[in-house]
Each structure stands twice: as structure tokens, then as C-alpha cells.
């Protein structure tokens, strides 16, 4: 039987496949910015924010490998109406 090559799972590899969400309706721009900084430093893959915070997160993460996921209206309907 042919032996498969060993794959090594590391914390870094796991983080590169995870998203972190801050979706509470009372989240502030400062909280989003602080989380974005942490995710950039730690090497996570995505930040999930309410759509009202998309520009803040994207601006803070510009040039990094962290993507921004805009959760539209989830779960509290926290979206701009205009």
C-alpha cells in the first residue's frame, strides 16, 4: 500500500481559513477597526461586518490578505435605508 504524504496542520493554516464576525447592532467604527487590525496581525481570512461598517473594515484592511464580508441586514436589519 502506498503511503500518503503527511500533512501538517498548523494554527496559521487554520486561521487562513477562518472568518471572524462582529455583527452586534451596537458595534462602533472603533471596534470594527480594532478587530480588523487584530485579524490582519493574526492572519485570519475574513472579517464579517454589518454592511454599514463595510467601508471602515475595507479601509483598515486595504493591502492585506484579509477579505471583508458584508452581512446585509443580518440578523437585526442593521442597514442604511438611503
N, C-alpha and C positions, 0 to 999 in steps of 0.2 A: 504494500500500500504506500502510495506517495505521500510524504509528509508535507503538510501545508506550511507556508512560511508563518512565523509567529508575528502577530500584530500587537503592537504595544499601545494601549490606551493611556493617554496622559490627561491630566487636568486641563492643560492648554487645549488639547484636541477637543475635549468635551465642551469647553467654553466657546470654541469657534463654531459650535452647532446649536447654541442656546440663544433664546431671546429672553429679555427681561422686560417686564411691563410695569408701568406706573400709570394706572388708569383711574385713580380715585378722582372724583369730580372737583376736589379742593386742591389738587396739585398746583403748585406755583411754578412760574418760569424758573425760579432759582432752584427748586427741587429737580426739575427736568434737567437743567444744566449740570447740576451736581451728579446726577445719575449718569448722564451722558459722559461726563469726564471719567467717572469710575469705569464704565463699560469700555471706553477707549483704552484706559490703562490696563484693564484686566483681560482684554482680548475677546470679549463676547461678540456675538454675530449681529444681533438686532436689539434695538430699543423699540418697545411698543408704547405709543402715547396716544391720548385722545387727539383728534385732528386739530384742535385748537392749539396744540403745542408742537405741531409738525415742524414749523419754521424754526422754532427755538432749538429743537433737537438736531435738525439738519444743519443749522448754522454752527452749532457747537461741535458736530461730528464731521464737518467738511474735511476731506482729505484723509479720513480714517477708513478702516475696513468695516466699521460698524454701520449697518443699514438702519433706516428708520421705517417703522411700520405705523401707519396712521389708522387707528381703530375708529371708524366713523360711527358715532352715536352709541358706542358700546361702553358700558352697559347702562349708562344713565342718560343718554341723549345729550351729552355734553358737546354740542356742536354749535357753531355760529349759525344764525338764521339769515344773515345777509352777506 
